[in-house]
Amino acid sequence: MTTGHFQDGFETDGSQPIRVLIVDDTAFSRRTIKGILDLQPNIQVIGSAVDGQEALMLVERLEPDVITLDLEMPKLSGFAFLRILMRRNPKPVVVVSSYSGRNDVLRALELGALDFVAKPSHLATPELEKIGPTLTNKVIEASQARLDNYLKDAKPEDVTGFHSIPAILVKNDDLSRDQPGKGKNTQVSTGGDSRNRSETRSGNRVPPQEASQLTEHGAVRFFDKFMGRNVDPNTTRPVRFADLKGIVVIAASTGGPRALRHVLKAGLPLDWAVAIVQHMPAGFTKDFAKRLARKLQLDVIEAEQGMVLVPGRILIAPGGSNMLINRRKDGLPVVSIAPPGDQNRYVPSADVLFETSASVFGSKTIAVILTGMGNDGVAGAEAVKNARGTVVAEDESTAVVFGMPGKAFEAGVVDHLAPLDRISPTIKALASTIDDS
């Protein structure tokens, strides 16, 4: 069992080794990462850099297949390096950073990094060697990713900033907003017109101040108001199973954070519950949910034990655990959080979420499989089909890694194959059809 990705079974075609550049200002980390990767016959470490400036020069000279990147570096930070790299000469980047820099890691994904590996500690300790299997797998995954698909929906501000400034001439003062852990200045603008953003009601957007205050009763009251029903604000009514038309369950892995942001921004059915599995280790999914909520103005939260599913709320499975959907004695659908079993190759498990959702919602289950390596979601999609639900998968034309959706398609459990920009319209069309049936 692994957190996020499996630790065996990855193969390359064997014709050419994966050429890796290591970027880290700590000599111990560089040596340890090189030692880990050197154990793999299909991986070749072709160089190392101590900061972003040196890394940019080595990228131009060596043309690596994959880059491992620390974020906290002198001269040119990992953030600034990503901005310039993704504008000038995009390469697959796997961030290697400590758990303490969770928001920094998530921001790096927004700037173009493909995936990340969490260091056990920010200190130079032998514990770093424990990341070996995960790092190896993610480097191989990154080498197989379609970076053009990953970056095609990036906002201009995600990949610009210092691209017009020669790296060797960039001063530290110019990069203050790109240093990890600098509070609000480390946030990336989401672009667009910010006027009256707090009042936005398009799609299934929820003002942040309301989203953070929704309770079981409050969520339904907000849903009533949103749908134009006359509601006395001083009264509440019980949450009912009938308030939910169904559930949309989504699975994603490598390249998933950007794909999920794209789908959620486009909107999902307001009167359906939404539950998401994004392969991430423990400690990162809560901040991931908060960033989605803030940037998209949606009610996105990390799922907790006993949480009741309500219309329009988006639940993220907690890293390191499985999220299950059960029905309470009073009929309400609720979340259960459980430790992974030995049989769970991926954690959080899409199979577990899909199977348990289908057992509660039956034909009113829409399962969606987005980009990612491996086959998580295939068994769960079969359970959804057996319950007469519907399965949607991302098409190869837009998937960063056509592993999970490809395996589901090969297994014959996919009803609709759609490019990323058609996922949301497909879900809404299916939900509308189910609502009318």
C-alpha angles and dihedrals in degrees: 000000000000137000108251100338136032121255101218139044099050113136137174126206089260094227097108130011120243106258111220132192116201117211115189133127093216115086091206092055093047091051093045095048090047090050091052094049095041088065089068116082091205094055126072122189103216099179150334136228132200097209143008096268094056090043092056091053092048092049090057092047102039104029096211122203093221135014126207109208137197113202103209106070137136126250096014119022126219089255094055090044090054092049093053096039096051090050099044108029115354116213132171108268127196111194116219107196141142126269089245090068097059097138090045090055093048091049090051088056089054090052093055109280109140101212143338144225119210117228112224089230140003087232125089100256135144087250087084089077089069091075090064101105094041094046092048092051094047093050089053091046091050092052089057097046124110100234092185089064091047095053102035094090095042117128115240092248090055093067105026135068110100101017092115094052118083105243094230090059098049113114126213090242090060091056101050092113091052098055115110117253098018097136120234094356090070092066119106117229113246091212127216131090110322095190113127089352090150088061097050115131101166119126107351096317120150125197107252094236090055096041092056092053101046116126128178091276094033093054091055091045090052089047090053091050092047092052091051099254120149106247131175103230090213094061134067133196128207120269108253130199086233090064087072118072092190145303134276112206119191132192127195139161130164108026089010102124092063093040091051092049089052094050096043093047090053089056139245131224109296096214095051129083117238126209123180136196113199113174103242134136123253114283098037107069096071091057090042090056092047092052092050091048093050098043098041098031092233134137096256120156140159109260120250134196112281096009112155118231111239133179116280097007117125117211124199117205111241114250115255093023139074123245117217130184116221136165121246122224090261090055098256117137110238140179124251121193116208136175114253120265126228089256093059106098091179128043126231086032121222090193091059093047093046095046096048093043090053090051090057104033101028112181090006091071120107112189119196125194116196133180120320147116122264132020106287109146097030096101090040092051089053089054090051090051091048088054088052092251125137131254125207124186133188114254121244090242091074106019114112087210116014092203108106096033091040093052091049091050091049090050090057096239098116119100098180129026111194139167115249096263090054097049095086095045089048092052093048092048092050092047091051091051092049092047090054095047 
